[in-house]
């Protein structure tokens, strides 16, 4: 059965106290709504619709950056969840399949849970609702079940005392045939305490039409919604705890697990060791048997088998390390290819460059890649030796097995096997240091006396 996703992301999020739309706040380096889309991707949907409202342009642009094929539907007025889903109708015109409604501020619904809902639909339920047993039901909507079938969903503010005693609660996630879903929404009114069109009311409409409704349950933790900064922080903790546990289960050593932070898409191979206080930003892959030393920050980069990074290193987007490459302490790499066995050991910046196989980059080396307008490339050949405090003024190349002397400023290409030396002549002035210090001390004493 073909599937479409409808992700509701129109809310303002007043309790976030932010100029940013709520669903644009991030967990693990990705906007909240992106997590919902990622969970739904397990169903291989033919279409995905994001319903936006507050900050529509901002959210829509971010969504298009993530998925150019996504459809954006705008809810001009926030008149409830049923009204929000109805805004997706034009995008699904002619679609023959199931629609699953997700929420952009609920990032932890597991793909396996959505697959269970799809299976219940395939088994014959016309409407499937995701529920959970709440430790503290609070103000959640209640699922009223009779003889195994879902009879109705009651919002807390509209529930009787007897209904409020029910602990089976509504997550808001719904699956149904897309055409039937919109027909059911057409039958929903707004005669309730909020004057809104509740998506939850489709269950009663469905039952009145003789359709079946069933409940699939999940762990309460999956349904965690984000409405405040405190809940955002709690969600980050939940994600990180799960990511750390999964990494260790997959054979990664985390020496101080609670100090390591993952992004939503971090991939790390088995037998890699991650030392304390490492941060993985989005877009990082680390292959097997690597070592990421303490206090390093990686983003948008790839570390091949046996690579070593850090401590206190920064790999920026476009950094590509071949097998057994070594990036040492206080080194920054950006948009650069570090080939097999090459070393950039200390206090250097390498950007927009290639460092050839087995090359050695001395401490304090800088590729001067930016002229204030454009970026330029530096090419360093295999087995070359770049002396400490070399400045490579791009565009420039250093040939294979070439060398630069310490302190050299390289402004033209260095042929293979050659040595580049560019230093001012050193002059020694006997006794001048003593005379200069005496003069400086005397000047300081006069100033102090005068004050």
N, C-alpha and C positions, 0 to 999 in steps of 0.2 A: 504494500500500500504506500503510495506517495505521501510524503509528509511536508508540511509547511510550519515554520516557526512564527509565532507572533510574540514579540517581546515588548512589554509595556515599559516605557521609559519617559513618561511625560511629566512626572511629579516634580515639584519645585524643591521639596526637601527643606521646609522651613527650619526644622530643628538642627540642620547642619550649620545654620548661621553663616551662609556662604554665598558669594556671588556666582559660584560655579554650580551648574545643575547637579543634583544629587548623584545621578548615575555616572557623572564624569569623575567623581572621586575614585581613587584607585585602591585596589587590594593587589598586592604582589606585582605592582608595576603595570596593571591593566585597569581600564575603567570598569566599574561595577558591571555595566551591561555586557561587556565583553565576556565575562565569565558565564553569563546565561547563554550567550550565543555559542560558546565553546562546549557547554554541556549538551545543547541541542544538536550540535554538529555530529554527535555520535549516531543520530538517527538518519544521517545523510539527507537532510531536507532538500527538496527541489527548490523551495523558495524560503526566504527569510524576510520578515517585515518588522521594522523597528518603529514603534509608535512614540513620537516625541511631542513635547509641548513646551515647557519652560526651557529656554536655551536651545530651541530647536535647531538653529543653525550650527551651534557648537557641537551638539550631540550628533547631528547628522553628518558633519564633516569627519568627526572622529570615527563614526561607524563606517563611512565610505573608505577611509584609510585602512581600516581593518579588513573590509570585505567590499570590493567595488561592485559586487552583484546585489548587495542588500538593497531592499526597497524601504524608503522612508515615508511614513504616513504621519501627518500632523493632526494632533488633537488641539484645536484652537481654544476650546473651553474644557476645563477639567470637570466633567459631569459624571464621574464614576468609572469603574473598571469595565462595565458593560459597554458604556459609550466609547471608551478607549479602544476596545477590541473591534467595535463596529467601524472604526476609522481604517481598519486594515481591509475592509471588504473590497474596495476597488483594486487593490494590489493582488487579491486572490480571485478576481473575476475569471471564471472559467476553469479554476483549479479543481481537479477531481482527486481528492484525497483527504487525509486527516490534518487538522490544525492542532498544535499544542501551544497553549498560552503560558508564557513564562514572564518573569518580572525582572526588570533591569536592576533592581536593588536587592535581589536575592541571589547571591553568587554561588551557593554551594549545593544546588540540586545536582545529584550525581547522574552521569549518563545511564548507569544501570537502573536508576529509578525511572527515568523516562522510557527506557526500554521495557520495563515492567508495565508501565501505563499503555504503551503501544501494544503489548501482548494482550492486555485486558480488552483493548478495543478490538483486536483481532479475534478474541474469543466471543465477541458478540455484544459487549456493552456499548450502548449508544453514546453515553457521556461517561468519562472517567475523571474523577477528582482525586487529587493527591492530598492525603490527610496524614496526621501524626498524633500520637498520644503525647499530650503536653504534661510536663511535670507540674507546671503552674499555668492552667488554661488562661487565666487573666482575661483579657479583652479580645481574645481570638474568636473568630466565627466558629460555631459548632456544627459538626456533621451529624445529622440525625439519621440513623440507620435502622431499618426494620426488615427482619428476615433476610439479612445479607445484602439488601439493596439500599442505596442511598435515597432517602425520602425527600430531604430538603437540607439546605444550608441556612443557618440563622445567624445573622450578625449579632454580636454581643449586646449592642445597644437596643436591639429589637427582641432579644430572647427573654423567655420567661425564666423564673427561678429554676424550674425543673430542667429546662434546656441548658441553662448555665452550669448545671451540675455535670453535664456531659464533658468528658476529657478528650474525646476524639475531635481534633481541631482541623480547620481548613487552612491549607497552605496558599490557596488561590490558583494553583496550577491546574489546568483543565485540558483534557483532550477530547475531541469529537470530530466527526466529519465536518469539513469546513463549511459546506453549504448548510448543513443542519445547524451548526453553531450560530451562523448569522441569522437563520430563521428563528432560533430560540431567543436570540438577543432582541429581535423585533418584538417578541412577546413580553419583554421585561418592562415594567413600569418603574416610577420613582416615588411611589407612595411609601416612604420610609422616613426614619428620623433625620436622615441627611439630605433627603430630596435628590438622591443620586440614583443612577442606573447601575445596580450591582450585577456583576457577572455571576455571582453566586446564585442569583434568582433563576438562572437557566435550568437548574435542577428541577424546581417545581414546575416550570413551563414544560420541560421534557416529560415529567411524569404525567402531567395533564394530557399530553399528546399520546400517552401510552408507550413512551420510550423508556429504556432501562438506563439506570445510573448506578455506577459502582465506585467503590473507594479502593485505591491502592495506597498503602501506608509506607512511610519512610521514617528514618530517625529524625527526631526533632532538630538536631544540629544542622541538617540539610536545609531547613526552612528559615535559617537565620536571615532576617531582613535588616537592612541598614537604614537607620533614620536619624542618627546623631553621630557626632565625632567619636563619642565613647564606643558606640556600636561598631564604627569603622575600625577603631583600634582593636576591638575584640575580634572582629572578622580577620584582621591581619594576623593576630595570634593564632586563630584557628587554622588559617591557611598554612602558616609557617610550621606549626606543629605537625600537620599532615605531610607537608613536603619533606621535612626532616626525617620523619619516620619512614616515608617511602624511599628516600635516598639510601638510608641505612639498610633497609630491607633489600634493596637492589645491589648491595655490595660496596657502597661508598662509605669510607671512614670519615666521620665528623668528630674531630677531637674534642670540641666543645660545642655540641650541637645547638644549644640554645643561643649561641652568638652568631650563627650562620643564617643569612637571609637569602631566600630564593625568590626568583620571579615566577610568574605563572607558567613560563615556557622553558625553564632551566632544564638542561639535559646533562647528566654527569654519568660517565662510564664506571664500571666496576673496578675496584681496587685503586680508585683515585682517593687521595687523602686531602681533606679540606681542613686547614688549621683554623684556630679561633678568629672571630671577628672578620669574616669574609662576607662581602655583599655581592650577590649576583643580580645585575639588572636584567632587563628583557633581552632576549636574543642571544643567549650564551649556550654553547655546547662545549663540554669538556670530555675528551675521550678517556679511555681506560689508562690506568697506571700513571696518571699525572699527579702533580702535587701543587696545590694552591696554598701558598703560605699566608701567614697571619696578616690581617689588616689590608688585604688587597680588595680592589673593586673592579669588577668585570662587567662589561655591557656590550652587546652586539658583536661578540667576538667568538673565535673558535680556537680551542687549544687541542692539539693532536696528542696522540699517545706518548706518554713519557715526558710531556712538557712540564716545566717548572715555572711558577709565577710567584714573584714576591720574595720576601715580605714587603708590605707597603707599596705594591705595584698597582698601576691603573691601566687596564686594557679598555680602550674606547672603541666605538663602532668601527668595524672594518679591520680590526686587528686579527691576523690569521697566523697562527703558530704551527709550523710543521713539527714532525715528530722530534722529540728530545731537544727542542728549542728551550732556551732558558732566558727568562726575564727576571732581573734581580730587583733589589730594594730601591724604592723611590724612582722607578722607571715608568714612563708613560709611553704607550704605543697607540697610535691612531691611524686607521686606514693604511696599514702596512703589512707586508708579507715577510715573516721571519722564517727563513727556510731551515731545513733539517740541521740540527746541531748548532745553529748560530746562537751567539750569546750577547745579550745586552744587559750587563750585570749591575751597573749602579748609576743612579743619578743622571739618567739620560732621557732625552725626548726624541722619539723616532716617529715621524708622521709623514704620510703620503710617500711611502718608500718601499723598496725591496731590499732586504738584507740577505745576501746569498748564503748558501750552504756552508756551515763551518766558520763563518765570519765572526770576528770578535769586535765588539763596539766598546771602546774605553769609557771610563767614567766621565760624566759631564758632557758627552757628545750631544750635539743638537743638529737636527735637520731643519734648516731655516726655510720652511716650506711656504710661507705666506708673505706676499709682498704688500699687503694692505688692500689688495683687490682680488687677486687670484691665488689658488694653491698650485704648487709646482712639485714635481716628482724628483726623488733622489734614488739612484740605483747603486747599490753597494755589492760588488762582486763576491763570488765564492772565495772563502779562505783569505779574505782581506783582513787587514788589521787597522782599525781606526784608533789612533792615539787619543788619550784623555783630553777633554776640553777642545775637541775639534768641532768647528762650525762648518757644516756642509750647506752652502748657499745654493738652493735649488733654483732652476733645474741643473742637476749636476750628476756625474757618474764617477764611481771609483771602480776600476777594473779588477778582475780576479787576481788574487795574491798580491795586491797593491797595499801600500801602507801610507798613513798620514802621521806626521810627527805631532807630538803633544802640543796643543795650543794653536794648531794650524787652522786658518780660515781658508776653506777650499772654494774657489770661485770659478774654476774651470775643470774640465774632465781630467781625471787621472788615469793614464793608460794602465793596462794589466802589468803587474810586476813592478811598477814604478813606485817611488816614494815622493810624497808631497810635503814640502817644508815651507812654511810662511810665518816667520817670526821676526820682530825687530831685533836689531843687534843689542846684546847685553853689554852695558858699560858698568865698570866698577869704579866708584869714587872713594878712595881711601879717606877715612876720618869724617866724611860728610854727614853721616848719621848722627854722630856725637854733636857736631856743631849745630845741626838742625834741631835736635831735641833741646839743646841749651837755649837756642833762640826762642823756641815755642814756649818753654817753661818761663822764661823771662817775660814774654809777652803776656802770658796768663797771670803772672804775679802782678804786673802793672794794672791789668784790668780789675783784679780783685781789690787792690789797694785803692783804686779810684772809686770803686763802688762803696 
